[in-house]
């Protein structure tokens, strides 16, 4: 694979041509059979395994450049690939390939007294653009889900994963060519700079734009996009620990939600502790978090407890700490007087991604589920489960935090729309 050519900026004219070509190529996907789509994804899965070392070599180059630029460890973790992660990508591609085909299925069917036969049939969206930052797995996830659902794809990954991305896209092309399918259905736009990306977000040939990244990227897309957008990713994740809890269970859940993987959007950012149990929780939790060197940004009451226990990574919380997606070994702590105050805090600061309550109270659990407005709500469970694979969907492009079209794990079926197909024997309306 020749992926080591010099990275050159893409001109506006080249961008427009790429979009036009991808849109034209998207119609070729409408005639593919389910078997042809399956074969491509299975072949891609094999190619990922076969070329694992080549992918890792390209990824090392991206890591080297990011370290030169002084990127933080959590940033490096997000862009890093190893054999385990690549095999997970291959497993996901194979799993989705083998799932039942859903394109062109009839969702509803009815016959009207006027003589009309009406079918509601699932169709692809058409041309999807993904703008993302430092996660190279998004390249494969986006293609697999888009191709499964019959969509062409524009990939605008961050410059920090250029080498990895080109290697992965080359494998996608190889899988398509092996099945004699037009490679024009996928375009790698890694040469598009920030200014030209604004034109990408305004091109009317794009049927759906999905940003994958932090709040800054999402705000940028919201500001400039003129095409339909599905918002995913940005979050400030809370877990509220109620007064009626099993302390050991609460500590275990919080530790997992914070430290299993800190660089994902469903990692815990803020814990709210009821005033009746916060001392017991903090004393036990701090013993677990100190091993991971988690920095705790504590409000006045929690700071006092942790200072007395000599917690080494302790800071006083500022107002902005309760509105920050840390993506790092940092956790904000706030003590609340009661359940109502916890609900009010989450409602004020949540970005609608993943929120959790730990309680034995059925009444509080039901009210939490009813009143908190987020895509994924958890009872006595780690928020790290917000994931399409964990939800049995095979994979996802992201977690949608909006309400229209799709919400929660954004899997292949959400990359489709539908048409009403209407037939009659010459009916005319009176």
N, C-alpha and C positions, 0 to 999 in steps of 0.2 A: 504494500500500500504506500503510495507516495503522499504522505501527509506532512512532510517536513519543509514544504515550500515556504517562502517568506510570507509573514502575515502582512497583508496589504489592506489599507482602508478601502471601503466600498463607496463608490460614488452614488449620488442620488439616482442617477439614471440606471446604474447597475441594480440598485435596490428595486426600483420600479419594474425593471425587466424580470428580476427574480420572482417578484410577486405575481406578475402577469403570467409567467411560465408555470408557476406552481398552481395558480388558479385553473389554467387550461388543463394541466395534467390531472387535476383533481377529478375531472369527469371520467377519466379512464378507470378510476376505482369503482365506479358504479356498476361495471360489468364483470368485476372479479367474482369468482365463486368463493364460498366459505372455505373450501379446501385450499384454494390458492392463498388466501389470507393466512390460513393456518400454517401452510408450508413455509411462508416467508418468516413468520415469527419463530417457528421451530428451528429453521436454519440460522436465524440470528442468534438464538440461544446457544447453538453449537459453536458458532463463530466467536462468541464472547468467551466461552471456555477455552477454545483452541488458541485464542490470541491474548490470553490473560497477561502474559509477561510483556507483550508489546504495549498493552493498555497501561500497565503499571509503569513502564519506562516513560511513556508520554506524560503520565500523571506526575512522575518525579520531577520532570522539567517544570511543570506548573508550580509544584510545591517549592522548588528551588527559587523561582522568580518571586513567589509570594513571600518567602522568608527574607529574600534580599530587600524587599519593600517594607519589612518589619511588621508583617501581618501577625495578629494575635494567634495564640494556639487554638482557640475555638474556631477561628476562620480557617486555619490549616486543616483542622479536623473535618470541616464541612467539605472541603475540596479533595480530600485524600481518598484514594481507592486502594484496596488490598484484595487478595484472592477471595476472601470471604464476601466482601461487598460485590465483587464482580460476579461471583457464583450466585449471589442473591438476585442480582439483576437478570442473570440467565434463567434462574428458577422462575422468576416472575414472568418473564417472556414466555416460557414454556407453559406455565399455568394458564395464562391468559389465552394463549394459542389453542389450548385444549378445552376452553370453556365453550358452552353452546353458543352458536351464532345467533345474533339478535337483529342483524340488519334486515330491513324490508319485511319485518314481521308485522302482522296485522294486530294493532293494539285494541281496536274496537271495530264493530261492524253492526250496521243497522239498516233496515229497509223502511222507507217512509210511505205513507198513503199516496203521495204524489207519484210514486213509481221509482223514486230514487233509491239506488243501492249505494250506501256510503261506507267507506272503509277509512280508518285512521291508521296510516302505515308509517313505520319508523324509517327515517332517512338520515344520512350523514349531515353534519353542519356544512361541510364543504372545505374551506381553507381556514386552518387554525394557526395562529401565531403564538409562540411561547417566548416570553422574555424572562430570563432567569439569571441568577448570579453564580454562586460558587459551588453548586452541586452538580457534578457531572452525571450522576445517576438520572437526573431529570431528562437528559438527552435520550436515553434508552426508554425510560418510562413514558415519555411524551410520544415517541414514535410508536411504541407497542400499542398504547391505548388509542392513539389516533388512527393507526392502520387497522386495528381490530374493528373500529367503528366507521371505517371507510373514508377518512379525512386526509387531505394533503396537509403538509406541515411546514411552517417556517420556524426555524430554531435560532433564537438570538440569545446565546449564552454569554456569560461575562468573560472579559478578556483574561481573567485569572485562570480559566480552564480551557484556553484555546487549543493547546496541544492535545489534551485529553479528548476534547470535543471532536477535533478533526479525526482522531483515530476511531472514535466511536461512530461518527457519521460515515466514515469509509467502510466500516463493517456493515452498517445499514445498507449502503449502496451495494455491497457485495452480495448481501442476502437478496436484495431486489433483483439484481442482475441475474442471479442464479435461477430465479423463477421467471425471468423475462418480463419483468414489470418495470415500467418507466421510472427511472430514478428521479425524474423531475418533480415527483410528488413530495420530495423532501429537499429543502434548501437550507444550507448552513449560512447564517448571516453574521458570522463572527467578526467581519470587517466593518460592521455598522457602528459608527460612533454615536455619542449621546445626541448630538444635534440631528443627525439623519434618522435616528430612531424615532424622533417625533413624527417624521413623515411616515414611517412605518405604521405608527399608531393611528394615522389618519387616512390610510389607504382603503377606499371603499370596497376593494376586492376581498378584503379579509372579513370572514364571517364571524370570527370570535377571537379575542385577544385575552390571553391568560398570563398575568404576571406571577412569577414564583420568586419570592424573596422577602426582604424585610420591609418595614414601614416606609422607608425613604423611596424604595423602588415603587411600591404601591401608590404612594402619594404622587409620584412623578407620572405614573400612568393615568391616574385619576385626573390629573390636571390637563394632560395633553390629548388623551385618547378621544377619537371621534367614531370609533367602531365599537360594537358590543364587547363589553369587558366582563369577565368573571374574576372576582377578587378572591385570592387564596393567600394563606400563609400568615400574615402579620397577626400577632397575638400578644396579650398580656394575660397569662394563665394563672388562675387563682385556685387554691384549695382552702375551703373553710373547715376548721375542726370545731365541731359543736361541743357543748358541755357534756352531752351524754355519749361517750365514746369509750372504746377499748384503747388505751394509750399505746400499747405495743403495736397494735394493728395500724393506728394512725401514723406512728413514726415510720413503720415499714413502707406504707404507701407514699408518704412524703419523700422519703429517701429515694425511692425508685422514680417518682415523678420528677425529682430535681436532677438526679445524678446518673441515671441509666445512660442517657445521651443528652448533653446540655445544648447541643447545637441545632436541635429540631424545634419546630414551631409549637409543638405541644408539650415542651418541657416546662416545668413549673417555674413561675416567676415570683409569685406572692403567696405567702400563707397568712391566713387570718385565723387567730386563735381566740376562742372564747375565754373571757377573763377567769372563769372558774378552773380551767385546766391548763392554762398556758405555761405555768412553771414546770409542771410534770412533763409536758410535751417537750419543752425546750431543753430540759436537763437530759432527757434521753436522746432527743434528736441531735443535739450538739455533739454527742459522742460519735454518732455516725458521720455527721457532716465534716467534722474536723479531719477525718481520714482522707477525705476527698479535697481538702483545703477549700471548702466552700466559704466564700465571703458572705457574711450575713449583714445586711443593712437593716438595722432594727429601730423600731419606734422607741419612745421613752421607756415604757414598762418592760418591753422585752430586752432592751439594751441593759437595763439594770440587772436583770437575771443573768444574762450572758457575761456581763462584766465581772460579776461576783464569782462565776464559775471559770473565769480566766479563758474564755474562748479566744483563740489567737487571731482569728480573721474577722474582726468585728468593727463595724462602722455605724455611725448614727445615720438613720435614713433621712433623706430629703424628700420633698414633695414629688420630685420627678421619678424617684425610685419606684413609686407605685403606679407609674405610667410607662414603664420601660420593659421591653422584651429583651432580656439580657443575653440569651444564647451563649451563656458562659456559666462558670461556677460561682454564681452570685444569686442570692435569695433575699428578697425583702420580707420583713415580718411586721405584722401589725396586730395589736390586741384589740378586740372588739368587746363591747359590753354585753351584747346579746345577738341573737339570730337575725333580728331585724336590721341591726347596724351592719352585719356582714352582707346581707342582701343589698342594702343601699350602696355599700362600697363597691361590690362586684358590678352592680348595674351601672355605676358611674364610670368605672375604669375599664370594664371589659371591652375587648374588640370583637367579641362574638365568636371566638374560636372554640376553646375547650375550658370548661369550668367544673369544679368538683366540690362535693360536700362529704364529710365523714361524720356520720351520726348513727345513733340507734333509733332516733325518733322518726317514725313513719310519717307523722304530720309534717315535720320539717323537710324531710326528703321530698314529699309530694309538693310542698309549696316551693321548694328550690327548683324542681323540675318545671313547675308551672310559671314561675315568675322570672327566672333568669333567661335572658334572650341570647342563646349561643347555639352554635351548630351541634356541639357534642357536650352533653351533660353527664356527669358521673356520680354515682353513689358508692362510697366505700371502695373506690377504684382509682388506680393511677391514671393520670391524664396521658401517659405515654402511649395509650392504646388508640389514640386518634390517628388511624392509618387505614388505608383501603385494604391492605393485605390482612390486617388484624380483624377487619370487619367482614372478611370473607368475599371481598370484591376482586381479589387477584392483584390489584395495584391501583394507583391513583396518580393524577397529575398534581393534586394538592387538596387542601381542605377548604372548601368554599365557605366564606363567612357571610355571604349575602343570602337573600331569601328567594330571589327570582331565578328561575330555571333550575338551579341545583343548589343544594346545601350539604355541608359535611364532606366526607371523602368523595372526591370528584373522579369517578371511574369511567370506564368506556361507554356505558349506556348514557351517561350525562353528556357525552360528546355527540349526541344525535338530536334531531328534531323530528317533526312528523309532517306529513301531508295528508289532506283529505282527498281521497280518490273517489269521484262520484260518477256513477253510470246510470243509464236508464234506457228505455226502448223508445226514445224520442219524446220524453216528457217536456212540456212547456208549462211555465208558471201562469196561473190564472190571475 
